[in-house]
Amino acid sequence: MTRYELRPPKYRTLPLGAIEPAGWLKRQLRIQAEGISGHLDEFWPDVRDSQWFGGEAEAWERAPYWLDGTIPLAYVLGDETLLAKVRGYVDHIVANQHEDGWLGPRQMIAASGATVQASYDLWGQILATKVLLQAWDGARTDGDCDRAGAIRDALAKALRCIDRHIDRAPLFNWGQFRWFEALPAIAALYEEAGEAWLVDLAVKLRGQGFDWTAFFTADSGWPCAEPTPHGRWNYMGHVVNNAMAPKAPALWWRFSGDEAERDVPTRMITSLLDHHGVSTGMFTGDECLAGKRPTHGTELCAVVEYAFSLEMLLSALGDPLFGDHLEQTIFNALPATFSPDMWSHQYDQQANQVLCTVDERIWNTNGPESNAYGVEPNYGCCTANLSQGWPKFAGHLWMATPDGTGLAAVAYAPSKVRATLGGVPVGVELDTEYPFRDTLAFTVTADAPATGSLWLRIPAWAIGATLRLPEGAVESPTPGTFYEVARTWEGTTELVLTLPMAPALRHGLNDAITVQRGPLTFALRMGEDWRRIHEGETYRELPHADWEVYPTTPWAYALDVSDGTLAQDVVFHEGEVGEVPFSPEGAPVTATVRARALPAWEMDGASAADVPQSPVTSDEPVEVVTLIPYGCTNLRITEFPWLGG
């Protein structure tokens, strides 16, 4: 029988640990490891006492969610304490796998104290395959062949179990809408062993799963283009499902070979951003898709899942535009939904967020605690799932071409990578303070001649980008492409890429404007008063506590800027990229701009009212206000009216 060949990805991801974060990124990951991610299993019942780990509490998605982010966090940092934790938990899951291959508890208990569900939603098992795939990769990085083999066998048994399970109990609910999350594990095992049943399983999952391609490309139009009406919660419009979904066509294309699927992810992302996008690079969904109002929320789970989707799309299809989207999401929406010390987080963030309190807001579904910072605001899925954003970004900065002759920088942050070019080991160090600065210095080291290419992503916004080659020549890469540097690398070779960051205005609802610079979105710096709440409740002891945040400075301003004079209207100031760069006090770059107060722009309940239709007028005196990167803010105005006349 002829072996079925999967379509090769454009770029292959590198093993866990091959990419080492440096500079501000390493500091950010260390903050995460010393915050809630590295300690959640010590105090939160849904992980500490999970049935996945031998306890009697949660028995579905939460412990696997935590491992899905904490495994890569441990490996990219090389943190031996955290590595010992995650290895121990994975080994427990493998050792206690059921004879038929089922992983973890058979009964579905969604949270500590919840009742047993009548039917098990297979999403819990699919999510566990993501965990084992990373653990298998990590064990191979460790050089532990026996442990890697045991995890690999457990993963194969788990997929066999899923294969048999769905014969009689077809996918439903979350499993039906997230079926494609099993495809990376299926592909990895098939590429290793070539067993035909794995391809058959992929086909069955696709047959039983929700057809995201048909949903987004229907001739009659996308049914979720309008904001979800209140009370119409649904799986098709659920923001996290939609954040996961763009990678589905690309992952399936590797099995089907249907070239039409390759174009669908871009169409999906365009639809989401055109109809529900805000200035963070994300789309709204305060549970379900919510339109373009900057006071509608975006769930933290959606941020980290969308980032992972973009990383998988970069691997499968290699379109540099996915890298632009990824950086905007990671540098803006991700850090803004955490407290700077990463001990607390929001369930929903707002682009225009002037008050974070336990109050009802004009949202589709979520409750009054969704906007506060805390351990488990509104619902615990984000508490379990928040860990994957930064470490998976760090682990996907660099990718390799399938033939081994190329290494691609698909996203940028200070880092080092160990890989091969043409079979020869090389190291590449990227010294940069990007995205806060525009210069990226690459040093390639090869102990023996290595013939191959570096592929450097040139963002679409980087008009006038330059690349200085070792011989002194200066090239002008085209924005929106991967630029190839092909040569024989020997000894030490240095390249300097400059990505000019001209300011730009994004126009949103009611023609509101947002100041952007390179991949960064800028927002009003506001004074903050953090007030602790829920002090008497369980597992709310410091440093893991709940907080409301109140403004201490005005926020209702209209900016005196225009597209034609923006370079003169906004003045940028660069400061130190310090220990906590994503904080109001530590913002590495600020901007000053003229503005006038707008007294008529008031609150609507516990949120800022909709941005007034621009242009607006104001008789208030001219002030100079300070903007900082969105990811540095906790309170903010991001989408402003602008002055006319």
C-alpha positions as CSV (number, residue, x, y, z in Angstrom):
1,M,0.0,0.0,0.0
2,T,1.3,3.4,-0.9
3,R,1.8,5.7,2.1
4,Y,-0.4,8.8,2.0
5,E,1.7,12.0,2.1
6,L,0.7,15.0,4.1
7,R,1.3,18.3,2.5
8,P,4.5,19.8,4.0
9,P,4.1,23.0,6.0
10,K,5.9,26.1,4.7
11,Y,8.0,26.2,7.9
12,R,8.5,23.6,10.6
13,T,8.4,24.6,14.2
14,L,11.6,24.0,16.1
15,P,12.0,21.7,19.2
16,L,11.1,23.1,22.6
17,G,14.1,24.7,24.0
18,A,15.8,25.5,20.7
19,I,14.8,29.1,21.0
20,E,16.1,31.0,24.1
21,P,14.4,34.3,24.9
22,A,16.7,37.2,25.8
23,G,16.4,40.8,26.9
24,W,13.0,42.1,27.8
25,L,11.2,38.9,26.6
26,K,13.2,36.8,29.0
27,R,12.3,39.2,31.8
28,Q,8.6,39.1,30.8
29,L,8.6,35.3,30.9
30,R,10.4,35.3,34.3
31,I,7.6,37.6,35.6
32,Q,5.1,35.1,34.4
33,A,6.9,32.1,35.9
34,E,7.1,34.0,39.3
35,G,3.4,35.0,39.0
36,I,0.2,33.0,38.7
37,S,1.4,30.7,35.9
38,G,4.3,29.2,37.9
39,H,2.3,28.8,41.1
40,L,-1.3,28.0,40.1
41,D,-1.0,24.4,41.1
42,E,0.0,25.4,44.6
43,F,-3.3,27.2,45.6
44,W,-6.1,27.0,43.0
45,P,-8.3,23.9,43.7
46,D,-9.1,23.3,40.0
47,V,-5.4,22.6,39.3
48,R,-4.0,21.7,42.8
49,D,-6.8,19.2,43.4
50,S,-7.6,18.2,39.9
51,Q,-8.5,14.6,39.2
52,W,-6.0,14.7,36.4
53,F,-3.4,14.8,39.1
54,G,-5.0,12.3,41.6
55,G,-7.2,14.8,43.4
56,E,-11.0,14.9,43.7
57,A,-11.9,18.3,42.1
58,E,-11.9,19.4,38.5
59,A,-12.1,16.7,35.9
60,W,-12.1,18.2,32.3
61,E,-10.2,21.0,30.7
62,R,-8.6,23.1,33.4
63,A,-5.6,21.1,34.4
64,P,-4.7,20.3,30.7
65,Y,-5.1,24.0,29.9
66,W,-2.6,24.9,32.6
67,L,-0.1,22.4,31.3
68,D,-0.6,23.5,27.7
69,G,0.9,26.8,28.7
70,T,3.2,25.9,31.6
71,I,5.1,23.2,29.7
72,P,6.4,25.6,27.0
73,L,7.0,28.2,29.7
74,A,9.3,25.8,31.6
75,Y,11.2,24.8,28.5
76,V,11.8,28.3,27.0
77,L,13.1,29.5,30.3
78,G,15.0,26.3,31.1
79,D,13.5,26.6,34.6
80,E,14.4,23.4,36.5
81,T,11.9,23.9,39.2
82,L,9.1,24.4,36.8
83,L,10.4,21.6,34.5
84,A,10.3,19.2,37.5
85,K,6.7,20.2,38.1
86,V,5.4,19.7,34.6
87,R,7.3,16.5,34.1
88,G,5.8,15.1,37.3
89,Y,2.3,16.0,36.3
90,V,2.7,14.6,32.7
91,D,4.2,11.4,34.1
92,H,1.3,10.9,36.4
93,I,-1.2,11.3,33.5
94,V,0.8,8.8,31.4
95,A,1.2,6.3,34.2
96,N,-2.6,6.4,35.0
97,Q,-3.8,6.2,31.4
98,H,-6.7,3.8,31.1
99,E,-6.2,0.5,29.3
100,D,-8.3,1.7,26.4
101,G,-6.2,4.8,26.0
102,W,-8.5,7.3,27.8
103,L,-6.6,10.0,29.5
104,G,-7.4,11.3,33.0
105,P,-10.9,11.2,34.6
106,R,-13.7,9.6,32.7
107,Q,-16.4,11.7,34.3
108,M,-16.7,15.3,33.2
109,I,-16.6,17.9,36.1
110,A,-16.0,21.3,34.6
111,A,-14.8,23.0,37.8
112,S,-14.2,22.3,41.5
113,G,-17.5,21.8,43.2
114,A,-19.5,21.4,39.9
115,T,-21.7,18.5,39.3
116,V,-20.9,15.6,37.0
117,Q,-22.0,16.1,33.5
118,A,-24.3,13.5,32.0
119,S,-22.2,13.2,28.8
120,Y,-18.4,13.8,28.5
121,D,-17.6,16.5,26.0
122,L,-14.5,15.2,24.1
123,W,-12.8,18.6,24.1
124,G,-11.1,17.5,27.3
125,Q,-9.4,14.6,25.5
126,I,-8.5,16.6,22.4
127,L,-6.9,19.3,24.6
128,A,-4.9,16.6,26.4
129,T,-3.4,15.6,23.0
130,K,-1.9,19.1,22.7
131,V,-0.4,18.6,26.2
132,L,1.2,15.3,25.3
133,L,2.5,16.5,22.0
134,Q,4.5,19.2,23.8
135,A,5.6,16.9,26.5
136,W,6.8,14.4,23.9
137,D,8.8,17.2,22.2
138,G,10.2,18.3,25.6
139,A,11.3,14.8,26.5
140,R,13.2,14.5,23.2
141,T,14.8,17.9,24.0
142,D,15.9,16.4,27.3
143,G,17.4,13.5,25.5
144,D,15.3,11.1,27.6
145,C,14.5,8.5,25.0
146,D,12.6,6.2,27.4
147,R,10.3,9.0,28.7
148,A,9.8,10.3,25.2
149,G,8.8,6.8,24.0
150,A,6.3,6.4,26.9
151,I,4.7,9.8,26.2
152,R,4.6,9.1,22.4
153,D,2.9,5.7,23.1
154,A,0.4,7.3,25.4
155,L,-0.4,9.9,22.8
156,A,-1.0,7.2,20.2
157,K,-3.2,5.2,22.6
158,A,-5.2,8.4,23.4
159,L,-5.9,9.0,19.7
160,R,-6.8,5.4,19.2
161,C,-9.3,5.8,22.0
162,I,-10.8,9.0,20.4
163,D,-11.0,7.1,17.1
164,R,-13.1,4.4,18.7
165,H,-15.1,6.7,21.0
166,I,-16.5,8.9,18.2
167,D,-17.8,5.8,16.3
168,R,-20.6,5.5,18.9
169,A,-20.5,9.0,20.5
170,P,-20.1,11.6,17.8
171,L,-18.6,15.0,18.6
172,F,-20.8,17.6,20.2
173,N,-20.6,21.0,21.8
174,W,-17.0,22.2,22.4
175,G,-15.4,19.1,20.9
176,Q,-17.5,19.5,17.7
177,F,-16.3,23.1,17.3
178,R,-12.7,22.5,18.2
179,W,-12.1,19.1,16.5
180,F,-9.1,20.5,14.5
181,E,-7.1,21.0,17.6
182,A,-6.3,17.3,17.5
183,L,-4.7,17.5,14.0
184,P,-1.2,18.6,15.0
185,A,-0.8,15.5,17.2
186,I,-2.3,13.3,14.5
187,A,0.1,14.8,11.9
188,A,3.2,14.4,14.1
189,L,2.5,10.8,14.8
190,Y,1.6,10.1,11.1
191,E,4.8,11.7,9.9
192,E,6.8,9.5,12.3
193,A,5.0,6.1,11.8
194,G,2.8,6.5,8.7
195,E,-0.1,4.5,10.1
196,A,-3.1,4.9,7.9
197,W,-5.7,4.9,10.8
198,L,-4.4,8.3,11.8
199,V,-5.4,9.8,8.5
200,D,-8.7,8.1,8.8
201,L,-9.2,9.6,12.3
202,A,-8.5,13.1,10.8
203,V,-11.1,12.5,8.2
204,K,-13.7,11.3,10.8
205,L,-13.0,14.3,13.0
206,R,-13.5,16.6,10.0
207,G,-16.7,14.8,9.1
208,Q,-18.2,15.2,12.6
209,G,-16.7,18.6,13.3
210,F,-18.2,22.0,12.6
211,D,-17.4,23.2,9.1
212,W,-15.7,26.6,9.7
213,T,-14.8,26.9,6.0
214,A,-18.4,26.7,4.9
215,F,-19.5,28.9,7.7
216,F,-17.2,31.8,6.8
217,T,-17.4,31.5,3.0
218,A,-21.1,31.0,2.4
219,D,-22.4,32.8,-0.7
220,S,-25.3,34.1,1.4
221,G,-22.8,35.8,3.8
222,W,-21.2,35.1,7.1
223,P,-24.0,34.6,9.7
224,C,-22.0,36.2,12.6
225,A,-21.2,39.5,10.9
226,E,-23.4,41.5,13.2
227,P,-22.9,41.7,17.0
228,T,-24.5,38.8,18.8
229,P,-27.8,39.8,20.3
230,H,-28.1,39.7,24.0
231,G,-29.3,36.3,25.1
232,R,-28.2,34.6,21.9
233,W,-25.1,32.8,23.3
234,N,-24.0,30.2,20.7
235,Y,-21.0,28.1,19.8
236,M,-20.7,29.5,16.3
237,G,-20.3,33.0,17.6
238,H,-18.3,32.2,20.7
239,V,-15.2,34.4,20.6
240,V,-12.7,31.7,21.8
241,N,-14.0,29.3,19.1
242,N,-13.6,32.0,16.5
243,A,-10.0,32.7,17.8
244,M,-9.1,29.0,17.4
245,A,-10.9,28.6,14.1
246,P,-8.7,30.4,11.6
247,K,-6.0,27.7,11.7
248,A,-8.6,24.9,11.0
249,P,-8.5,25.2,7.2
250,A,-4.7,25.3,7.1
251,L,-4.3,22.3,9.4
252,W,-6.9,20.4,7.4
253,W,-5.3,21.3,4.1
254,R,-2.2,19.3,5.1
255,F,-4.5,16.2,5.1
256,S,-6.9,17.0,2.3
257,G,-4.7,18.8,-0.3
258,D,-7.6,21.1,-1.1
259,E,-5.8,24.2,-2.3
260,A,-8.9,26.3,-1.8
261,E,-8.5,25.8,2.0
262,R,-5.3,27.8,2.0
263,D,-7.1,31.0,1.2
264,V,-9.8,30.6,3.9
265,P,-7.8,31.7,7.0
266,T,-7.1,35.1,5.6
267,R,-10.8,35.5,4.7
268,M,-11.8,34.5,8.2
269,I,-9.4,36.9,9.9
270,T,-10.5,39.7,7.6
271,S,-14.1,39.1,8.4
272,L,-13.5,39.0,12.1
273,L,-11.5,42.2,12.1
274,D,-13.7,44.1,9.7
275,H,-16.9,43.3,11.7
276,H,-15.7,43.0,15.2
277,G,-12.1,44.4,15.3
278,V,-10.9,47.0,17.6
279,S,-7.6,48.9,17.9
280,T,-5.8,46.1,19.9
281,G,-5.4,43.9,16.9
282,M,-8.1,41.7,18.4
283,F,-11.9,41.3,17.8
284,T,-14.4,41.7,20.6
285,G,-16.3,39.0,22.3
286,D,-17.6,39.4,25.8
287,E,-18.4,35.8,25.3
288,C,-19.8,36.0,21.8
289,L,-18.7,38.3,19.0
290,A,-19.8,41.8,19.9
291,G,-19.1,44.3,17.1
292,K,-16.7,47.2,16.9
293,R,-17.6,49.3,20.1
294,P,-14.3,49.8,22.0
295,T,-16.1,49.2,25.3
296,H,-17.2,45.7,24.4
297,G,-14.9,43.2,25.9
298,T,-12.5,40.7,24.5
299,E,-11.9,37.5,26.5
300,L,-8.4,36.6,27.6
301,C,-8.8,33.0,26.3
302,A,-9.5,34.4,22.9
303,V,-6.3,36.5,22.9
304,V,-4.0,33.5,23.7
305,E,-5.8,31.2,21.3
306,Y,-5.8,33.6,18.5
307,A,-2.0,34.1,18.9
308,F,-1.6,30.3,18.8
309,S,-3.7,30.1,15.7
310,L,-1.5,32.7,14.0
311,E,1.6,30.8,15.0
312,M,0.2,27.6,13.4
313,L,-0.8,29.6,10.3
314,L,2.8,31.0,10.0
315,S,4.0,27.4,10.1
316,A,1.5,25.9,7.7
317,L,1.2,28.6,5.1
318,G,4.1,31.1,5.7
319,D,2.2,34.3,4.9
320,P,4.1,37.1,6.5
321,L,0.8,38.9,7.2
322,F,0.1,36.4,9.9
323,G,3.3,37.6,11.6
324,D,2.0,41.1,11.6
325,H,-1.2,40.1,13.2
326,L,0.6,37.9,15.8
327,E,2.9,40.8,16.9
328,Q,0.0,43.2,17.2
329,T,-1.9,40.7,19.4
330,I,1.1,39.7,21.6
331,F,2.5,43.2,22.1
332,N,-0.9,44.9,22.8
333,A,-3.8,42.8,23.8
334,L,-1.9,40.1,25.7
335,P,0.0,42.2,28.3
336,A,-2.9,44.6,28.8
337,T,-5.2,41.9,30.2
338,F,-2.8,41.2,33.1
339,S,-1.6,43.2,36.1
340,P,2.1,44.1,35.5
341,D,3.2,41.4,38.0
342,M,1.1,38.8,36.2
343,W,-0.6,37.6,39.5
344,S,-4.0,38.8,38.4
345,H,-5.9,39.0,35.1
346,Q,-9.1,40.1,33.6
347,Y,-11.7,37.9,31.9
348,D,-12.6,40.7,29.5
349,Q,-10.5,43.7,28.5
350,Q,-11.8,46.8,26.8
351,A,-10.0,49.0,24.3
352,N,-11.6,52.0,26.0
353,Q,-11.3,51.0,29.7
354,V,-11.6,53.7,32.3
355,L,-12.9,51.8,35.2
356,C,-12.4,48.2,36.3
357,T,-15.0,47.3,38.9
358,V,-17.5,44.6,39.8
359,D,-20.4,46.1,37.9
360,E,-22.8,45.2,35.2
361,R,-21.8,46.3,31.7
362,I,-23.6,46.4,28.4
363,W,-22.1,43.1,27.3
364,N,-23.6,40.0,25.6
365,T,-23.2,37.4,28.3
366,N,-20.5,37.9,30.9
367,G,-21.1,38.8,34.5
368,P,-20.2,41.8,36.7
369,E,-16.7,40.5,37.7
370,S,-15.4,40.1,34.2
371,N,-13.6,43.4,34.0
372,A,-12.0,43.3,37.5
373,Y,-8.4,42.0,37.9
374,G,-8.2,38.8,39.9
375,V,-7.5,35.1,40.2
376,E,-10.8,33.8,38.7
377,P,-12.8,36.7,37.5
378,N,-16.2,35.6,36.0
379,Y,-15.1,32.1,35.1
380,G,-12.0,30.0,35.6
381,C,-11.3,28.9,32.0
382,C,-9.0,31.9,31.5
383,T,-7.2,31.3,34.8
384,A,-6.3,27.9,33.5
385,N,-5.6,28.9,29.9
386,L,-3.8,32.3,30.3
387,S,-0.3,30.7,30.5
388,Q,0.2,29.9,26.8
389,G,0.5,33.4,25.3
390,W,4.1,34.5,26.0
391,P,5.9,31.1,26.0
392,K,4.3,29.9,22.8
393,F,5.2,33.2,21.2
394,A,8.8,32.8,22.4
395,G,8.9,29.2,21.1
396,H,7.7,30.2,17.6
397,L,9.9,33.2,16.9
398,W,12.0,31.1,14.5
399,M,11.0,28.3,12.2
400,A,12.9,26.1,9.7
401,T,12.2,25.3,6.1
402,P,11.2,21.6,5.6
403,D,14.3,20.9,3.5
404,G,16.6,22.1,6.2
405,T,18.3,24.8,4.1
406,G,16.5,27.8,5.6
407,L,15.7,29.5,8.9
408,A,12.9,32.0,9.1
409,A,12.4,34.8,11.6
410,V,8.6,34.9,11.6
411,A,8.2,37.3,14.5
412,Y,10.7,39.5,16.4
413,A,11.8,39.7,20.0
414,P,15.3,39.4,21.6
415,S,16.3,35.8,21.3
416,K,18.8,33.2,20.5
417,V,18.2,30.1,18.4
418,R,20.1,26.9,17.8
419,A,19.3,25.1,14.5
420,T,21.0,23.7,11.4
421,L,21.5,25.1,7.9
422,G,22.3,22.5,5.3
423,G,23.0,20.0,8.1
424,V,25.5,22.2,9.8
425,P,24.8,23.5,13.3
426,V,24.4,27.3,13.6
427,G,23.4,29.8,16.2
428,V,21.6,33.1,15.6
429,E,21.4,35.8,18.2
430,L,18.9,38.6,17.7
431,D,19.9,41.7,19.8
432,T,17.0,44.1,19.8
433,E,14.6,46.1,21.9
434,Y,11.8,45.7,19.2
435,P,8.9,46.5,19.3
436,F,10.0,49.5,21.3
437,R,12.8,50.3,18.9
438,D,13.3,49.8,15.2
439,T,16.7,48.2,14.9
440,L,17.3,44.4,14.9
441,A,20.9,43.2,14.9
442,F,21.4,39.5,13.9
443,T,24.7,37.6,14.6
444,V,25.0,34.2,12.9
445,T,27.7,31.9,14.2
446,A,28.8,28.7,12.3
447,D,31.8,26.6,13.3
448,A,31.9,25.1,9.8
449,P,30.7,26.5,6.4
450,A,26.9,26.3,6.3
451,T,25.1,27.0,3.1
452,G,21.5,28.1,3.4
453,S,19.2,31.1,3.8
454,L,17.9,33.3,6.5
455,W,14.3,34.5,5.8
456,L,13.5,37.8,7.5
457,R,9.9,38.9,7.8
458,I,9.4,42.5,6.7
459,P,6.2,43.8,8.2
460,A,3.7,45.4,5.8
461,W,3.9,48.7,7.8
462,A,7.7,48.9,7.5
463,I,7.9,51.3,4.6
464,G,11.6,52.1,3.9
465,A,13.0,49.1,5.6
466,T,16.7,48.5,5.1
467,L,19.0,45.5,5.6
468,R,22.8,46.1,6.1
469,L,24.8,43.1,4.9
470,P,28.2,42.1,6.3
471,E,30.0,43.5,3.3
472,G,28.5,46.9,3.9
473,A,25.9,46.8,1.1
474,V,22.4,48.0,2.0
475,E,19.4,46.3,0.6
476,S,15.8,47.6,0.6
477,P,13.4,44.7,1.4
478,T,9.8,44.9,0.3
479,P,7.3,45.3,3.1
480,G,4.9,42.5,3.5
481,T,7.3,39.8,2.4
482,F,9.9,37.4,3.7
483,Y,13.3,38.6,2.5
484,E,15.9,35.9,1.7
485,V,19.6,36.3,2.7
486,A,21.3,33.4,1.0
487,R,24.9,32.7,1.5
488,T,27.5,30.3,2.9
489,W,27.7,31.2,6.6
490,E,31.1,30.8,8.2
491,G,32.5,32.1,11.5
492,T,30.5,35.2,12.7
493,T,28.3,37.1,10.3
494,E,26.4,40.3,11.3
495,L,23.2,41.7,9.7
496,V,21.3,44.8,10.8
497,L,17.6,45.2,9.9
498,T,15.9,48.5,10.4
499,L,12.1,48.7,10.4
500,P,11.1,52.4,10.3
501,M,8.1,53.0,12.6
502,A,6.2,55.9,11.2
503,P,3.2,56.9,13.2
504,A,-0.2,56.0,11.7
505,L,-3.9,56.5,12.5
506,R,-6.4,53.7,12.6
507,H,-10.0,54.8,12.1
508,G,-12.7,52.9,14.0
509,L,-16.3,53.2,15.0
510,N,-17.7,56.7,14.6
511,D,-14.4,57.6,12.9
512,A,-12.6,57.3,16.2
513,I,-8.8,57.4,15.8
514,T,-6.1,55.4,17.4
515,V,-2.4,56.3,17.3
516,Q,-0.2,53.4,16.1
517,R,3.6,53.1,15.6
518,G,4.9,49.9,14.1
519,P,3.3,46.9,15.8
520,L,2.3,49.0,18.9
521,T,-1.0,50.6,19.6
522,F,-0.9,53.7,21.9
523,A,-3.4,54.6,24.6
524,L,-3.9,57.4,27.1
525,R,-1.8,57.1,30.2
526,M,-4.2,57.3,33.2
527,G,-3.6,57.6,36.9
528,E,-4.7,54.4,38.8
529,D,-6.1,53.6,42.2
530,W,-5.9,49.8,42.9
531,R,-8.4,48.6,45.6
532,R,-8.3,45.1,46.9
533,I,-11.6,43.2,47.0
534,H,-12.8,39.7,48.1
535,E,-10.1,39.6,50.8
536,G,-12.0,37.1,52.9
537,E,-12.6,34.6,50.1
538,T,-10.7,31.4,49.6
539,Y,-7.4,31.4,47.7
540,R,-7.4,35.2,47.5
541,E,-4.4,35.7,49.8
542,L,-1.6,38.0,48.5
543,P,0.0,37.9,46.1
544,H,-2.9,36.2,44.3
545,A,-5.7,38.5,45.0
546,D,-8.6,40.4,43.4
547,W,-8.6,44.1,42.5
548,E,-10.8,46.9,41.3
549,V,-9.0,49.8,39.5
550,Y,-10.3,53.4,39.6
551,P,-9.1,56.4,37.6
552,T,-7.4,59.3,39.3
553,T,-7.0,61.5,36.2
554,P,-9.4,62.6,33.4
555,W,-9.9,60.5,30.3
556,A,-12.5,62.3,28.1
557,Y,-10.3,63.9,25.5
558,A,-10.4,64.6,21.8
559,L,-7.1,64.6,20.0
560,D,-5.8,67.5,17.8
561,V,-4.2,65.4,15.1
562,S,-4.8,64.6,11.4
563,D,-3.5,62.0,9.0
564,G,-1.7,64.7,6.9
565,T,0.2,66.2,9.8
566,L,0.6,63.2,12.1
567,A,4.4,63.2,12.0
568,Q,4.4,66.7,13.5
569,D,1.3,66.2,15.7
570,V,2.6,63.3,17.7
571,V,6.1,63.4,19.4
572,F,7.6,60.1,20.6
573,H,10.0,59.8,23.5
574,E,12.2,56.7,24.0
575,G,13.2,55.6,27.5
576,E,14.8,52.6,29.1
577,V,13.4,49.2,28.4
578,G,13.4,48.2,32.1
579,E,12.6,45.2,34.3
580,V,8.8,45.5,33.9
581,P,8.3,47.0,30.4
582,F,4.6,46.3,30.3
583,S,3.5,48.7,33.0
584,P,2.4,52.3,33.1
585,E,5.6,53.3,35.0
586,G,7.9,51.2,32.9
587,A,6.6,52.2,29.4
588,P,9.8,52.1,27.2
589,V,8.3,54.7,24.7
590,T,5.8,57.4,25.2
591,A,4.1,59.9,22.9
592,T,2.8,63.4,23.6
593,V,-0.1,65.0,21.6
594,R,-2.3,68.1,21.8
595,A,-5.8,67.5,23.0
596,R,-8.9,69.2,24.5
597,A,-11.2,67.9,27.2
598,L,-14.6,66.8,26.0
599,P,-17.0,67.2,29.0
600,A,-20.0,65.9,27.0
601,W,-18.3,62.5,26.7
602,E,-19.5,60.8,29.9
603,M,-19.9,57.4,31.4
604,D,-22.5,54.9,30.3
605,G,-23.0,52.9,33.5
606,A,-19.6,51.4,34.5
607,S,-18.0,52.1,31.1
608,A,-17.1,55.0,29.0
609,A,-19.9,55.9,26.6
610,D,-19.5,55.3,22.9
611,V,-16.9,57.6,21.3
612,P,-18.7,60.7,19.9
613,Q,-18.9,60.9,16.2
614,S,-15.9,62.8,14.8
615,P,-15.0,65.5,14.1
616,V,-15.9,67.2,17.4
617,T,-15.4,70.6,18.8
618,S,-14.4,71.7,22.3
619,D,-14.0,75.1,24.0
620,E,-11.7,73.6,26.7
621,P,-8.1,74.8,26.7
622,V,-5.4,72.9,24.8
623,E,-3.6,70.3,26.9
624,V,-0.7,68.0,26.1
625,V,-1.6,64.5,27.0
626,T,0.7,61.4,27.2
627,L,0.1,58.2,25.3
628,I,1.9,54.9,26.2
629,P,1.8,51.5,24.5
630,Y,-1.5,49.8,25.0
631,G,0.2,46.8,26.5
632,C,1.5,49.0,29.3
633,T,-1.9,50.2,30.4
634,N,-4.5,48.9,32.9
635,L,-6.9,51.9,32.4
636,R,-7.0,53.6,29.1
637,I,-8.6,55.4,26.2
638,T,-7.4,54.0,22.9
639,E,-10.0,55.1,20.4
640,F,-10.4,58.9,20.6
641,P,-12.6,61.4,18.8
642,W,-10.7,64.0,16.9
643,L,-11.0,67.8,16.7
644,G,-12.2,69.5,13.6
645,G,-12.9,73.1,12.6
